[in-house]
Amino acid sequence: MEDWENGGFGLYLHWPFCQAKCPYCDFNSHVSRQIDQTAWRDAYLAEIDRYAAMVPGRVLNSVFFGGGTPSLMNPDIVASIIERIRKSWPAANDLEITLEANPSSVEAGRFRAYAEAGVSRVSMGIQALNDNDLKYLGRIHTVEEARKAFDIARTHFDRVSFDLIYARQNQTVEDWRSELSEALSMAVDHLSLYQLTIEPGTAFGDRYAVGKLKGLPQDDSAADMYEVTQEICDAAGLPTYEVSNHARPGAESRHNLIYWRYGDYIGIGPGAHGRVTIDGQRFATEAWSMPDRWLSSASSYNAEKPKQALSGKDQAIEYLMMGLRIQGGIDRSRYERLAERPLEESRLTHLLDLGLIEQGSGYLWATARGTMVLNSLIEALLPDT
């Protein structure tokens, strides 16, 4: 058994185009008036063929169409890609195929076609249930459109998730409590709830740098919103299973669990990252970021930068950083096999005494208190050399 099999095997496809660029977004997304979708289909198919030859015969657990806005893809393009994927690898009986979507009325009308193409799960970027805040966030849909799109999605897919952003401008803890309760009343089984972060190079980042982004909650208020999130979701039967993700038991995102459990995943599309084990060696992969370059390179099987071999120490660090984000935590023996050294007992004892971690049955995980300071916790556990 190779290490990646502990986490499974998935495929991520990045669609880099959006109708508009949100001011908080630092993803590799672009606005383009003309897109040759046939050319993009052919490029994705070429990359699928290349990877199928590289890692044949594996059982595929999940496929994720991310972006950008993948719901701008023509449904027949999505169908062609899924068909090629299914011909390239044996699929798990519970293969999960997720497509990210924006809740505009035009895209909602495509949901039936995506379901017929083989998509089994939709993740919707709703982001707020307040029209004024949607405008501040640069979203081009309304709350009414979001609700209608969600209802349509539920008629075509067994599993529908949506995202919300909190700690927004001028948002209070009570505002967030009310909005989250409203979201849970929509009979969801999975929510991704992210604190607004101001990233350099974004429109929000530029405004913040010159003092023009007013009304952001203070750290204590944002922490209170996080605690309220746990309280309300737990009471509604959607406990946290990862720092920013909540689900009813059995409705967790199988694709994202591959990341957090440190499995292998192929990354196809502009800027997509991957972790792929070939002949016992795990490699980090990264595709060219600019859409035009990636598109022209894919046809010649040269769509990514040179692979980077990961040492056992590199893999152990990545496993620690990803695994402590989920409730199950990390398998200590697996970490030690990768790192070829144990975690330092003195550090573990100190963190246990502080109530930041717990351990048992060979596993180590962050407590609710530890999750609040997760970056510092991970830093404390990482080896010095």
C-alpha positions in Angstrom: 0.0 0.0 0.0 1.4 3.4 -1.0 1.0 6.4 1.2 -1.5 8.2 -1.1 -4.0 5.4 -0.7 -4.7 6.5 2.8 -6.4 9.6 1.3 -7.7 8.4 -2.0 -7.4 9.6 -5.6 -9.1 12.7 -7.1 -9.1 14.9 -10.2 -9.4 18.7 -10.1 -10.2 20.7 -13.3 -9.8 24.5 -13.2 -12.0 26.7 -15.4 -10.4 30.1 -15.1 -13.2 32.4 -16.4 -15.8 34.5 -14.6 -18.4 37.0 -15.6 -16.8 39.5 -13.2 -13.9 39.6 -10.9 -14.9 39.8 -7.2 -12.9 42.4 -5.2 -11.9 39.9 -2.5 -10.9 37.1 -4.9 -7.2 36.1 -5.3 -7.9 32.9 -7.3 -6.6 32.4 -10.8 -9.7 33.8 -12.5 -10.2 36.0 -15.5 -12.9 37.9 -17.3 -13.0 37.2 -21.1 -15.7 38.1 -23.6 -14.8 35.4 -26.1 -14.0 31.8 -25.1 -13.5 29.1 -27.6 -15.1 26.3 -25.5 -14.3 23.6 -28.1 -10.6 24.5 -27.9 -10.8 24.3 -24.1 -12.6 21.0 -24.2 -9.8 19.5 -26.4 -7.1 20.8 -24.1 -8.8 19.2 -21.0 -9.2 15.9 -22.9 -5.5 16.0 -23.9 -4.4 16.5 -20.3 -6.7 13.7 -19.1 -5.1 11.4 -21.7 -1.6 12.4 -20.5 -2.3 11.7 -16.9 -4.2 8.5 -17.7 -1.0 7.2 -19.3 1.0 8.4 -16.3 -1.1 6.8 -13.5 -3.3 4.2 -15.1 -5.6 1.8 -13.3 -6.3 3.7 -10.2 -9.7 3.8 -8.7 -11.0 7.4 -9.0 -12.9 8.7 -5.9 -13.8 12.2 -7.0 -13.8 14.8 -9.7 -14.1 18.6 -9.0 -14.8 21.3 -11.5 -13.5 24.5 -9.8 -12.7 28.0 -10.8 -13.4 30.7 -11.8 -17.0 29.9 -12.6 -17.3 26.3 -14.1 -21.1 26.8 -14.5 -20.1 29.0 -17.5 -19.0 25.8 -19.2 -21.4 24.5 -21.8 -23.0 21.3 -20.4 -21.9 19.3 -23.5 -18.3 20.2 -22.7 -18.7 19.0 -19.2 -20.3 15.8 -20.5 -17.4 15.2 -22.9 -14.9 15.6 -20.1 -16.7 13.3 -17.7 -17.1 10.7 -20.4 -13.3 10.8 -21.0 -12.5 10.6 -17.3 -14.7 7.5 -16.9 -13.0 5.8 -19.8 -9.6 6.7 -18.4 -9.8 5.3 -14.8 -12.1 2.8 -13.0 -14.5 4.8 -10.9 -15.4 4.1 -7.2 -19.0 3.0 -6.7 -19.7 6.3 -4.9 -17.8 8.5 -7.4 -18.5 12.1 -6.5 -18.5 14.7 -9.3 -18.8 18.3 -8.1 -19.3 21.4 -10.1 -19.0 24.9 -8.6 -21.8 27.3 -9.7 -22.9 30.9 -9.4 -26.6 31.3 -8.6 -27.6 33.5 -11.6 -30.9 32.5 -13.3 -29.1 31.7 -16.6 -26.8 29.2 -14.9 -29.6 27.7 -12.8 -31.3 26.7 -16.0 -28.3 24.6 -16.9 -28.5 22.4 -13.8 -30.6 19.7 -15.4 -28.1 19.4 -18.2 -25.2 19.1 -15.8 -26.9 16.4 -13.9 -27.5 14.5 -17.1 -23.8 14.9 -18.0 -22.9 13.1 -14.8 -22.5 15.8 -12.2 -23.7 14.5 -8.8 -23.0 17.5 -6.5 -23.1 21.3 -6.9 -21.3 23.8 -4.8 -22.9 27.3 -5.0 -21.1 30.6 -4.4 -23.9 32.4 -2.6 -21.6 34.3 -0.2 -24.2 36.4 1.5 -28.0 36.5 2.2 -28.1 40.3 2.1 -28.4 42.2 -1.1 -26.4 45.2 0.1 -23.5 43.0 1.1 -23.7 41.1 -2.1 -23.1 44.4 -3.9 -20.2 45.2 -1.6 -18.7 41.8 -2.4 -19.0 42.4 -6.1 -21.5 39.6 -6.6 -23.8 39.9 -9.6 -26.8 37.9 -8.2 -29.4 38.8 -5.7 -30.6 36.9 -2.6 -33.8 36.1 -4.5 -31.9 34.6 -7.4 -29.7 32.7 -5.0 -32.7 31.1 -3.3 -34.3 30.2 -6.6 -31.1 28.7 -8.0 -30.7 26.7 -4.8 -34.2 25.3 -5.0 -33.7 24.3 -8.7 -30.4 22.7 -7.8 -32.1 20.6 -5.1 -34.5 19.2 -7.6 -31.6 17.9 -9.8 -28.9 16.9 -7.3 -29.0 14.8 -4.2 -26.1 16.9 -2.7 -26.0 20.7 -2.8 -23.6 22.9 -0.8 -23.1 26.6 -0.7 -20.6 29.1 0.5 -21.0 32.1 2.8 -18.5 34.7 3.8 -18.6 36.3 7.3 -16.7 39.0 9.1 -17.8 41.3 6.4 -17.8 45.1 6.5 -20.1 46.5 9.2 -21.4 43.0 10.1 -22.1 42.4 13.7 -22.2 39.0 15.6 -26.0 39.2 15.8 -26.2 40.0 12.0 -24.2 36.8 11.3 -26.2 34.7 13.8 -29.4 35.7 12.0 -28.0 35.2 8.5 -26.5 31.8 9.4 -29.8 30.7 10.9 -31.5 31.7 7.7 -29.1 29.7 5.7 -29.7 26.6 7.8 -33.4 27.0 7.3 -32.9 26.3 3.6 -32.5 22.6 4.4 -28.9 22.4 3.4 -26.7 19.4 4.2 -23.3 21.1 3.6 -22.0 24.6 4.2 -18.6 26.2 3.6 -18.3 29.2 5.9 -15.3 31.4 5.3 -14.0 34.5 7.2 -13.4 37.4 4.9 -9.6 37.7 4.4 -8.0 40.7 2.7 -5.4 39.4 0.3 -2.7 41.5 -1.3 -3.2 42.1 -5.0 -7.0 42.1 -4.8 -9.2 45.1 -5.2 -10.0 44.8 -1.5 -6.3 44.6 -0.7 -5.6 47.8 -2.6 -8.4 49.6 -0.8 -7.3 48.3 2.6 -3.7 49.4 1.9 -4.8 53.1 1.5 -7.3 53.0 4.3 -10.4 52.9 2.2 -11.9 49.6 3.4 -13.9 50.6 6.4 -16.0 48.7 8.9 -14.1 45.4 9.0 -14.8 43.6 12.3 -12.0 43.6 14.9 -10.2 40.3 15.7 -12.3 39.7 18.8 -15.5 40.2 16.9 -14.4 37.9 14.1 -13.5 35.2 16.7 -16.9 35.6 18.3 -18.5 35.0 14.8 -16.4 31.8 14.4 -17.6 30.5 17.8 -21.2 31.4 17.0 -20.8 29.5 13.7 -19.8 26.3 15.6 -22.6 26.7 18.1 -25.4 27.2 15.6 -24.2 24.6 13.1 -23.7 22.0 15.8 -27.3 22.6 17.1 -28.6 22.3 13.5 -26.9 18.9 13.0 -24.1 20.2 10.7 -21.0 19.9 12.9 -17.6 21.1 11.7 -15.6 18.4 10.0 -12.9 20.9 8.7 -12.0 24.4 9.9 -14.4 26.1 7.4 -16.7 23.3 6.5 -19.9 21.8 8.1 -22.0 18.9 7.0 -24.6 16.4 8.1 -22.9 13.0 8.7 -22.3 11.4 5.3 -22.6 14.7 3.3 -18.9 15.8 3.7 -17.1 16.8 0.5 -15.3 13.6 -0.6 -13.1 15.5 -2.9 -11.8 18.0 -0.3 -11.3 15.1 2.1 -8.7 13.8 -0.3 -6.7 17.0 0.1 -7.1 17.0 3.9 -6.3 13.3 4.2 -3.3 13.8 1.9 -4.2 11.6 -0.9 -3.2 12.0 -4.5 -5.0 14.4 -6.8 -4.4 15.5 -10.4 -4.7 19.2 -11.2 -5.7 20.1 -14.7 -6.2 23.7 -16.0 -4.5 27.1 -15.6 -2.7 27.3 -12.3 -4.0 24.0 -11.0 -1.8 22.2 -8.4 -1.5 18.5 -7.9 0.1 15.7 -5.8 0.8 12.6 -7.8 2.8 9.5 -6.8 4.7 7.8 -9.7 6.7 4.6 -9.0 6.7 5.3 -5.3 7.8 8.9 -5.5 5.3 11.7 -4.7 5.6 14.8 -6.9 4.1 18.3 -6.7 2.7 19.5 -10.0 1.7 23.0 -11.1 0.2 24.0 -14.4 1.0 27.2 -16.2 -1.2 30.0 -14.8 -2.1 32.2 -17.7 -5.0 30.8 -19.7 -3.6 31.5 -23.1 -0.3 29.8 -22.3 -1.9 26.8 -20.7 -4.3 26.4 -23.6 -1.6 26.5 -26.3 0.7 24.2 -24.3 -1.9 21.5 -23.4 -2.1 20.3 -27.0 1.6 19.6 -27.0 1.5 17.9 -23.6 3.5 20.7 -22.0 0.8 22.4 -19.9 2.7 22.3 -16.6 5.9 23.3 -15.0 8.6 20.6 -14.2 7.4 18.3 -11.5 9.0 18.7 -8.1 9.9 15.6 -6.2 8.8 15.8 -2.5 11.0 14.4 0.2 9.6 12.4 3.1 10.0 15.4 5.3 8.2 17.6 2.8 5.3 15.1 2.7 5.2 14.8 6.5 4.9 18.6 6.8 2.1 18.8 4.2 0.3 15.9 5.9 0.5 17.7 9.2 -0.7 21.0 7.8 -3.6 19.4 6.0 -4.6 16.7 8.5 -4.9 19.0 11.5 -7.6 20.9 9.7 -10.1 18.0 10.0 -11.8 16.6 13.1 -10.1 13.2 12.7 -6.6 14.8 12.8 -3.5 12.9 11.8 -2.3 9.3 12.2 0.9 9.6 14.2 2.5 6.5 12.7 1.8 7.7 9.2 3.4 11.0 10.0 6.4 9.2 11.5 6.8 7.0 8.5 6.9 10.0 6.2 9.1 12.1 8.4 11.4 9.2 9.5 11.3 10.8 13.0 8.6 11.1 15.7 6.9 14.2 16.8 8.7 15.8 19.8 7.1 14.6 23.0 8.0 17.7 24.9 6.1 19.8 22.5 3.1 17.5 22.5 3.0 17.6 26.3 3.1 21.4 26.3 0.3 21.6 23.8 -1.7 19.0 25.6 -1.3 21.0 28.9 -2.6 24.1 27.1 -5.6 22.2 25.8 -4.8 22.8 22.2 -4.5 19.2 21.1 -5.8 15.8 22.1 -4.7 12.3 21.2 -5.8 8.7 21.4 -5.8 5.4 19.5 -2.7 6.6 17.6 -4.3 9.8 16.3 -3.6 13.5 17.1 -6.1 16.3 16.5 -6.7 19.9 17.3 -9.2 20.8 20.0 -11.8 23.6 19.4 -9.4 25.9 21.2 -6.5 24.7 19.1 -8.4 25.3 15.9 -8.8 28.9 16.8 -5.0 29.3 16.7 -4.4 26.6 14.1 -1.5 28.2 12.3 0.4 28.8 15.5 -0.4 25.2 16.6 1.0 23.8 13.4 4.1 25.9 13.6 4.7 24.6 17.2 4.6 21.0 16.0 6.8 21.4 12.9 10.4 20.2 13.4 13.1 22.9 13.6 15.2 21.3 10.9 
